[in-house]
Amino acid sequence: MRLSDAAIAGDRRALAQLLTAVENATPVGEAATRRLYPLAGRAHIVGITGAPGSGKSTLVAALTAEARAAGRSVAVIAVDPSSPITGGAILGDRVRMQVHAGDRDVFIRSMASRGHAGGLAATSVAVATVLDAAGFDLIFVETVGTGQSEVEVAAAADTTIVLEAPEMGDEVQAIKAGLLEVADIVVVNKGDRPGAHRTASQLRAMLVASAPREPADGRPRPKRPTVLITTASTGAGVPELLAALDRARPTESAVEPAPARLARARTQIGAVLQERLAARLGDAVHAARTRDVTDDVANHRLDPYAAADGLLSELFPGAGPDASADDA
Amino acid sequence: MRLSDAAIAGDRRALAQLLTAVENATPVGEAATRRLYPLAGRAHIVGITGAPGSGKSTLVAALTAEARAAGRSVAVIAVDPSSPITGGAILGDRVRMQVHAGDRDVFIRSMASRGHAGGLAATSVAVATVLDAAGFDLIFVETVGTGQSEVEVAAAADTTIVLEAPEMGDEVQAIKAGLLEVADIVVVNKGDRPGAHRTASQLRAMLVASAPREPADGRPRPKRPTVLITTASTGAGVPELLAALDRARPTESAVEPAPARLARARTQIGAVLQERLAARLGDAVHAARTRDVTDDVANHRLDPYAAADGLLSELFPGAGPDASADDA
């Protein structure tokens, strides 16, 4: 039996194996993604990001419990940037999810960042696609950090939740402005702390003040984000958040795909293009030339544009370099 | 006079204009980079990263003062991920550098993240290359966050400083392990606080315990990172840090480029390849087809591999798709 058939038939071990193949962009991962792709497109993919200490994992656990109580299946992708090179995983946070350990309609996946071309966002989209095909209703993509990559991961979802905690520090406040730009729903968590309502009011004021400008990625922002207050540790506000998520879910149209879906399609196509290029550059025919050209750029004997154009015309004979420009 | 000639002749306004062109990957930026590329390769590029609150900006200001006192010119690239979409800049932090406002051998550049293909790391490398060609001896690349992209930016330097403050929180500790993997020098800042020496000892123990494994990017880690203590606000430990930086500077060889330089060359070539591909996909001949294919992937009528291979064979006729694999 194919891994992909077993995975969609409900074999969780096969699903986990398949996701590893997809994360590492192996040939098996590619073949399975291609086969499963037509089955995907039904899940609601929800990104959750926010500064360390805002309580993301606790909120994901509370949302999962709420969704399960309503009979919905849930997958959680925890994107962990803690180890950029070896790919670590913060397993401690996962402890809160152990209440769901015996429940086969909850699937938790910690994702490291290496392997897949196109970076974290492309890898998380690829993983979410397989979970979508495997039939999960709700897919939470939780990112640990607040860096550029982590924000991109959360923004690649259908709906993006940005989590804030009351009274965060100065540098975090500065980061907040950037986070808010990708938010569909802003949640002030730890709502039982003093200052939670004031933080929510401040956020609403910030959102009103900020011009509803068009994001650079072409994703329209049709309406101002909702601001909600939760206390994930007690569950207060969580049913309201789940209801808000359902309302925020983009309506599908066969003619005009939702902007978030178009953005994900671009991310995925771009990642494959990068993979294909990298594979050709490293294959038996071109590896030595690629190495020489890289050495020349490193030693400043050749500029990177000349290097790239030279490699492109060797990889794809007949495709000449683009016209050069001058800064005169 | 060309912008690039004016920039290397010492015209700071021309330099700033040129850097904007390079950041936005305009034709002028490309032409200038190509012209200046042979002049670059002499600066020591130093990445500085660390959690919010560890005092990066203060340390950069202190290192700048120390280097200036020794007659060396300094450029600072402050990579600001606070706004992933509109590209903001934390200007408050720059106030500490105002002591150098009248000094033309100090150049400060806040860099937003958009524009350039290949992401933050590629853009910061491109900006550093121009500053290198313009003759700055020391180039500090300071990143504000601790996400994947920010770590990649700092790791793209010749020498990477990871900054820690005494007694940071739990989630930050978890992030630390990942940061340490890219460090050449680990600095415990705020050395006048209780716990600074204990934090330094803990870090040394962590570094001894962690196996010196080969990083995935092929960059060797020949020796364990040094751990130093500074108090950037008073300048204590800063001369020792500058001396350690000088010792860490990779020795150049015309035959075998330093690993950090090879990594930067790969980053730059990869960014240009992505730009070239994106330009072709969006040009008058291919834009409509690219849009249709993206729609099909968004609607799950076509998988991203088939889409990418189809686009590649249209862009570069004669280059067929790679052989397919199966997950049987």
Chai-1 contact restraints between the chains, C-beta under 6 A:
chainA,res_idxA,chainB,res_idxB,connection_type,confidence,min_distance_angstrom,max_distance_angstrom,comment,restraint_id
A,R2,B,D327,contact,1.0,0.0,6.0,A-B,restraint_1
A,R2,B,A328,contact,1.0,0.0,6.0,A-B,restraint_2
A,L3,B,D327,contact,1.0,0.0,6.0,A-B,restraint_3
A,S4,B,D327,contact,1.0,0.0,6.0,A-B,restraint_4
A,P27,B,A325,contact,1.0,0.0,6.0,A-B,restraint_5
A,V28,B,D327,contact,1.0,0.0,6.0,A-B,restraint_6
A,E30,B,Y305,contact,1.0,0.0,6.0,A-B,restraint_7
A,A31,B,A325,contact,1.0,0.0,6.0,A-B,restraint_8
A,A31,B,D326,contact,1.0,0.0,6.0,A-B,restraint_9
A,A31,B,D327,contact,1.0,0.0,6.0,A-B,restraint_10
A,A32,B,D327,contact,1.0,0.0,6.0,A-B,restraint_11
A,R34,B,D303,contact,1.0,0.0,6.0,A-B,restraint_12
A,R34,B,Y305,contact,1.0,0.0,6.0,A-B,restraint_13
A,Y37,B,H300,contact,1.0,0.0,6.0,A-B,restraint_14
A,Y37,B,D303,contact,1.0,0.0,6.0,A-B,restraint_15
A,P38,B,H300,contact,1.0,0.0,6.0,A-B,restraint_16
A,A40,B,H300,contact,1.0,0.0,6.0,A-B,restraint_17
A,G41,B,H300,contact,1.0,0.0,6.0,A-B,restraint_18
A,P52,B,E171,contact,1.0,0.0,6.0,A-B,restraint_19
A,P81,B,G147,contact,1.0,0.0,6.0,A-B,restraint_20
A,P81,B,Q148,contact,1.0,0.0,6.0,A-B,restraint_21
A,S82,B,A174,contact,1.0,0.0,6.0,A-B,restraint_22
A,S82,B,I175,contact,1.0,0.0,6.0,A-B,restraint_23
A,S82,B,G178,contact,1.0,0.0,6.0,A-B,restraint_24
A,S83,B,G178,contact,1.0,0.0,6.0,A-B,restraint_25
A,P84,B,Q148,contact,1.0,0.0,6.0,A-B,restraint_26
A,P84,B,V151,contact,1.0,0.0,6.0,A-B,restraint_27
A,P84,B,G178,contact,1.0,0.0,6.0,A-B,restraint_28
A,I85,B,E181,contact,1.0,0.0,6.0,A-B,restraint_29
A,I85,B,P215,contact,1.0,0.0,6.0,A-B,restraint_30
A,I85,B,A216,contact,1.0,0.0,6.0,A-B,restraint_31
A,I90,B,A174,contact,1.0,0.0,6.0,A-B,restraint_32
A,S113,B,Q148,contact,1.0,0.0,6.0,A-B,restraint_33
A,R114,B,A216,contact,1.0,0.0,6.0,A-B,restraint_34
A,L120,B,Q148,contact,1.0,0.0,6.0,A-B,restraint_35
A,G145,B,T146,contact,1.0,0.0,6.0,A-B,restraint_36
A,G145,B,G147,contact,1.0,0.0,6.0,A-B,restraint_37
A,T146,B,G145,contact,1.0,0.0,6.0,A-B,restraint_38
A,G147,B,P81,contact,1.0,0.0,6.0,A-B,restraint_39
A,G147,B,G145,contact,1.0,0.0,6.0,A-B,restraint_40
A,G147,B,G147,contact,1.0,0.0,6.0,A-B,restraint_41
A,G147,B,Q148,contact,1.0,0.0,6.0,A-B,restraint_42
A,G147,B,S149,contact,1.0,0.0,6.0,A-B,restraint_43
A,G147,B,E150,contact,1.0,0.0,6.0,A-B,restraint_44
A,Q148,B,P81,contact,1.0,0.0,6.0,A-B,restraint_45
A,Q148,B,P84,contact,1.0,0.0,6.0,A-B,restraint_46
A,Q148,B,S113,contact,1.0,0.0,6.0,A-B,restraint_47
A,Q148,B,L120,contact,1.0,0.0,6.0,A-B,restraint_48
A,Q148,B,G147,contact,1.0,0.0,6.0,A-B,restraint_49
A,Q148,B,S149,contact,1.0,0.0,6.0,A-B,restraint_50
A,S149,B,G147,contact,1.0,0.0,6.0,A-B,restraint_51
A,S149,B,Q148,contact,1.0,0.0,6.0,A-B,restraint_52
A,S149,B,S149,contact,1.0,0.0,6.0,A-B,restraint_53
A,E150,B,G147,contact,1.0,0.0,6.0,A-B,restraint_54
A,V151,B,P84,contact,1.0,0.0,6.0,A-B,restraint_55
A,E171,B,P52,contact,1.0,0.0,6.0,A-B,restraint_56
A,A174,B,S82,contact,1.0,0.0,6.0,A-B,restraint_57
A,A174,B,I90,contact,1.0,0.0,6.0,A-B,restraint_58
A,I175,B,S82,contact,1.0,0.0,6.0,A-B,restraint_59
A,G178,B,S82,contact,1.0,0.0,6.0,A-B,restraint_60
A,G178,B,S83,contact,1.0,0.0,6.0,A-B,restraint_61
A,G178,B,P84,contact,1.0,0.0,6.0,A-B,restraint_62
A,E181,B,I85,contact,1.0,0.0,6.0,A-B,restraint_63
A,P215,B,I85,contact,1.0,0.0,6.0,A-B,restraint_64
A,A216,B,I85,contact,1.0,0.0,6.0,A-B,restraint_65
A,A216,B,R114,contact,1.0,0.0,6.0,A-B,restraint_66
A,P257,B,D295,contact,1.0,0.0,6.0,A-B,restraint_67
A,P257,B,A298,contact,1.0,0.0,6.0,A-B,restraint_68
A,P257,B,N299,contact,1.0,0.0,6.0,A-B,restraint_69
A,R261,B,A298,contact,1.0,0.0,6.0,A-B,restraint_70
A,L262,B,A298,contact,1.0,0.0,6.0,A-B,restraint_71
A,A265,B,T294,contact,1.0,0.0,6.0,A-B,restraint_72
A,A265,B,V297,contact,1.0,0.0,6.0,A-B,restraint_73
A,A265,B,A298,contact,1.0,0.0,6.0,A-B,restraint_74
A,R266,B,T294,contact,1.0,0.0,6.0,A-B,restraint_75
A,Q268,B,P304,contact,1.0,0.0,6.0,A-B,restraint_76
A,I269,B,P304,contact,1.0,0.0,6.0,A-B,restraint_77
A,I269,B,A307,contact,1.0,0.0,6.0,A-B,restraint_78
A,I269,B,A308,contact,1.0,0.0,6.0,A-B,restraint_79
A,V272,B,P304,contact,1.0,0.0,6.0,A-B,restraint_80
A,V272,B,Y305,contact,1.0,0.0,6.0,A-B,restraint_81
A,V272,B,A308,contact,1.0,0.0,6.0,A-B,restraint_82
A,L273,B,L277,contact,1.0,0.0,6.0,A-B,restraint_83
A,L273,B,A308,contact,1.0,0.0,6.0,A-B,restraint_84
A,L277,B,L273,contact,1.0,0.0,6.0,A-B,restraint_85
A,T294,B,A265,contact,1.0,0.0,6.0,A-B,restraint_86
A,T294,B,R266,contact,1.0,0.0,6.0,A-B,restraint_87
A,D295,B,P257,contact,1.0,0.0,6.0,A-B,restraint_88
A,V297,B,A265,contact,1.0,0.0,6.0,A-B,restraint_89
A,A298,B,P257,contact,1.0,0.0,6.0,A-B,restraint_90
A,A298,B,R261,contact,1.0,0.0,6.0,A-B,restraint_91
A,A298,B,L262,contact,1.0,0.0,6.0,A-B,restraint_92
A,A298,B,A265,contact,1.0,0.0,6.0,A-B,restraint_93
A,N299,B,P257,contact,1.0,0.0,6.0,A-B,restraint_94
A,H300,B,P38,contact,1.0,0.0,6.0,A-B,restraint_95
A,H300,B,A40,contact,1.0,0.0,6.0,A-B,restraint_96
A,H300,B,G41,contact,1.0,0.0,6.0,A-B,restraint_97
A,D303,B,R34,contact,1.0,0.0,6.0,A-B,restraint_98
A,D303,B,Y37,contact,1.0,0.0,6.0,A-B,restraint_99
A,P304,B,Q268,contact,1.0,0.0,6.0,A-B,restraint_100
A,P304,B,I269,contact,1.0,0.0,6.0,A-B,restraint_101
A,P304,B,V272,contact,1.0,0.0,6.0,A-B,restraint_102
A,Y305,B,E30,contact,1.0,0.0,6.0,A-B,restraint_103
A,Y305,B,R34,contact,1.0,0.0,6.0,A-B,restraint_104
A,Y305,B,V272,contact,1.0,0.0,6.0,A-B,restraint_105
A,A307,B,I269,contact,1.0,0.0,6.0,A-B,restraint_106
A,A308,B,I269,contact,1.0,0.0,6.0,A-B,restraint_107
A,A308,B,V272,contact,1.0,0.0,6.0,A-B,restraint_108
A,A308,B,L273,contact,1.0,0.0,6.0,A-B,restraint_109
A,F316,B,F316,contact,1.0,0.0,6.0,A-B,restraint_110
A,F316,B,A319,contact,1.0,0.0,6.0,A-B,restraint_111
A,A319,B,F316,contact,1.0,0.0,6.0,A-B,restraint_112
A,A325,B,P27,contact,1.0,0.0,6.0,A-B,restraint_113
A,A325,B,A31,contact,1.0,0.0,6.0,A-B,restraint_114
A,D326,B,A31,contact,1.0,0.0,6.0,A-B,restraint_115
A,D327,B,R2,contact,1.0,0.0,6.0,A-B,restraint_116
A,D327,B,L3,contact,1.0,0.0,6.0,A-B,restraint_117
A,D327,B,S4,contact,1.0,0.0,6.0,A-B,restraint_118
A,D327,B,V28,contact,1.0,0.0,6.0,A-B,restraint_119
A,D327,B,A31,contact,1.0,0.0,6.0,A-B,restraint_120
A,D327,B,A32,contact,1.0,0.0,6.0,A-B,restraint_121
A,A328,B,R2,contact,1.0,0.0,6.0,A-B,restraint_122
